Amino acid sequence: MLIRDFQPSDLPALSKIDQECFPPGISYSREELAAYIAHRSARTWVAENEGSIVGFVVASREPARVGHIITIDILEGWRRRGAGTDLMDAAEDWARKARLQAIYLETAEENVAAQSFYEARGYRKVELVDRYYSDGQAAWVMVKNLD
């Protein structure tokens, strides 16, 4: 598994993966995803296996020395095979090097597998946000202190 920086030519593949990983109302349009990736405070890493993209993570730096995992997407056939761990490691290492104090993310209230993955990495649930997603689903905000 190779973890590398995003290249502009990756965008079509990343958009397709996002559409496969999340239902309408949670997935991003190609334009939304491109805007998050292009933001000046954002970084994107891609997980590649034998030349094929199997997942990616987009993170950004926010005020008050806080990082935000905007999205992490792993193709279903590649879940529980280390890609998510490697991508989260890349994002968290970047946040530590940037001297951020904490990093947070949102995950669907019903996505218990994702919540368990994040909790095993040291994230804790801090707030349940009703109707977070455009389809009406609630989301947990989960935070990890990096100090």
C-alpha positions as CSV (number, residue, x, y, z in Angstrom):
1,M,0.0,0.0,0.0
2,L,1.4,3.4,-1.1
3,I,0.2,6.6,0.6
4,R,1.0,9.6,-1.5
5,D,0.0,13.2,-2.0
6,F,-3.0,14.1,-4.1
7,Q,-2.4,15.0,-7.8
8,P,-5.0,16.9,-9.8
9,S,-5.3,14.0,-12.2
10,D,-6.7,11.9,-9.2
11,L,-9.9,14.0,-8.9
12,P,-12.1,11.9,-11.2
13,A,-11.2,8.7,-9.4
14,L,-11.6,10.3,-5.9
15,S,-15.0,11.6,-6.9
16,K,-16.1,8.2,-8.1
17,I,-14.9,6.6,-4.9
18,D,-16.8,9.2,-2.8
19,Q,-20.0,8.4,-4.7
20,E,-19.5,4.7,-4.1
21,C,-18.7,5.1,-0.4
22,F,-21.5,7.4,0.6
23,P,-25.2,7.7,-0.4
24,P,-26.6,10.8,-2.0
25,G,-27.0,13.5,0.7
26,I,-23.7,12.4,2.3
27,S,-21.4,12.1,-0.7
28,Y,-19.9,15.2,-2.3
29,S,-20.5,16.4,-5.8
30,R,-17.2,16.5,-7.8
31,E,-17.3,20.3,-7.5
32,E,-17.7,20.2,-3.7
33,L,-14.9,17.7,-3.4
34,A,-12.6,19.7,-5.7
35,A,-13.2,22.8,-3.6
36,Y,-12.3,21.0,-0.3
37,I,-9.2,19.6,-1.8
38,A,-8.1,22.9,-3.4
39,H,-8.6,24.9,-0.2
40,R,-5.4,26.6,0.9
41,S,-5.5,25.0,4.3
42,A,-6.3,21.5,3.1
43,R,-4.1,18.4,2.4
44,T,-5.2,15.3,0.6
45,W,-3.5,11.9,0.6
46,V,-4.3,8.9,-1.6
47,A,-4.0,5.2,-0.9
48,E,-2.8,3.3,-3.9
49,N,-2.3,-0.5,-4.5
50,E,-0.5,-1.6,-7.6
51,G,-1.4,1.7,-9.4
52,S,-5.1,1.7,-8.4
53,I,-6.5,4.2,-6.0
54,V,-8.3,2.4,-3.2
55,G,-9.0,5.3,-0.9
56,F,-8.2,8.9,0.2
57,V,-8.5,11.3,3.0
58,V,-8.9,15.1,3.0
59,A,-7.9,17.1,6.0
60,S,-7.8,20.8,6.7
61,R,-6.2,23.1,9.3
62,E,-8.7,25.4,11.0
63,P,-8.2,28.3,13.4
64,A,-7.2,27.7,17.0
65,R,-4.7,25.0,16.0
66,V,-7.4,22.4,15.2
67,G,-7.5,19.9,12.3
68,H,-10.6,18.6,10.6
69,I,-10.9,15.3,8.7
70,I,-13.3,16.4,6.0
71,T,-13.7,12.9,4.5
72,I,-12.0,9.5,4.5
73,D,-13.1,7.1,1.8
74,I,-12.0,3.5,1.3
75,L,-13.4,1.3,-1.4
76,E,-15.5,-1.5,0.2
77,G,-13.2,-4.3,-0.9
78,W,-10.2,-2.5,0.7
79,R,-11.8,-1.9,4.2
80,R,-10.1,-3.6,7.1
81,R,-6.9,-4.1,5.1
82,G,-4.9,-1.1,6.5
83,A,-5.7,1.6,4.0
84,G,-7.8,3.6,6.5
85,T,-5.2,3.3,9.2
86,D,-2.5,4.4,6.9
87,L,-4.5,7.4,5.6
88,M,-5.5,8.4,9.2
89,D,-1.8,8.1,10.2
90,A,-0.8,10.4,7.4
91,A,-3.4,13.1,8.4
92,E,-2.6,12.9,12.1
93,D,1.1,13.0,11.5
94,W,0.6,16.1,9.4
95,A,-1.5,17.7,12.1
96,R,1.1,16.9,14.7
97,K,3.9,18.4,12.6
98,A,1.7,21.5,12.1
99,R,1.5,21.6,15.9
100,L,-2.2,21.3,16.0
101,Q,-3.7,20.5,19.4
102,A,-6.6,18.4,18.3
103,I,-8.3,16.9,15.2
104,Y,-12.0,16.2,14.7
105,L,-14.4,14.6,12.3
106,E,-18.0,13.9,11.8
107,T,-19.5,10.4,11.2
108,A,-23.0,9.3,10.7
109,E,-24.8,8.3,13.9
110,E,-25.7,4.9,12.4
111,N,-22.1,4.2,11.2
112,V,-21.1,2.1,14.2
113,A,-18.1,0.5,12.3
114,A,-16.6,3.9,11.6
115,Q,-17.2,5.0,15.2
116,S,-15.4,1.9,16.5
117,F,-12.5,2.5,14.1
118,Y,-12.1,6.1,15.3
119,E,-12.5,5.2,19.0
120,A,-9.7,2.7,18.7
121,R,-7.6,5.5,17.4
122,G,-8.3,7.7,20.4
123,Y,-11.2,9.8,19.2
124,R,-14.1,10.4,21.5
125,K,-17.7,11.4,20.8
126,V,-18.3,15.0,21.9
127,E,-21.6,16.0,20.3
128,L,-24.5,14.5,18.4
129,V,-25.6,16.9,15.7
130,D,-29.2,16.3,14.5
131,R,-29.8,16.6,10.8
132,Y,-26.2,17.1,10.0
133,Y,-26.3,15.5,6.6
134,S,-28.6,16.8,3.9
135,D,-30.6,13.6,3.9
136,G,-31.5,14.3,7.5
137,Q,-29.2,11.9,9.3
138,A,-27.5,12.9,12.5
139,A,-23.7,12.8,13.0
140,W,-21.4,12.4,15.8
141,V,-18.6,14.9,16.2
142,M,-15.5,13.0,17.3
143,V,-12.3,14.6,18.6
144,K,-8.8,13.4,19.3
145,N,-6.3,15.4,21.3
146,L,-2.9,15.4,19.7
147,D,-0.8,16.8,22.7
